Amino acid sequence: MEDVEWRREGPTLAQQPPGPELVRRLADIDIDVLTEDELLEYLAAARSQAAWADSLQERAIGLFAARRRCPVTVPAAARKGSPKSTRSG
C-alpha cells in the first residue's frame, strides 16, 4: 500500500515552487522509502529545483560579466576617416 502521508504536508513536491522551501523538503525526504510514483515526483521536483538554481547562476554570471566589461575605446588616430590616421603600406 502506498504511503500518502508525505502528501498531506501541504503542496506535493510537484506543486511546490522552486526555492528554499523545496530544497528543505527534498533534503528531509528519505528517498529509500519512496514508492516508484513518489520517487518520480521527487525526481521531477529535484530537476525543477536544479533548473531554478541554474537560472540563478546564469543571472549572476551575466551580471558579473556586465560589471567586468570594459568599454572599448578607439584612439582618435585609429578611427576611420580621422585626419591623424596613418596607414602603413
PyMOL commands that set and color helices and strands:
alter all, ss='L'
color gray80, all
select helices_A, chain A and resi 5-9+20-28+31-33+36-68+76-78
alter helices_A, ss='H'
color red, helices_A
deselect
rebuild
show_as cartoon
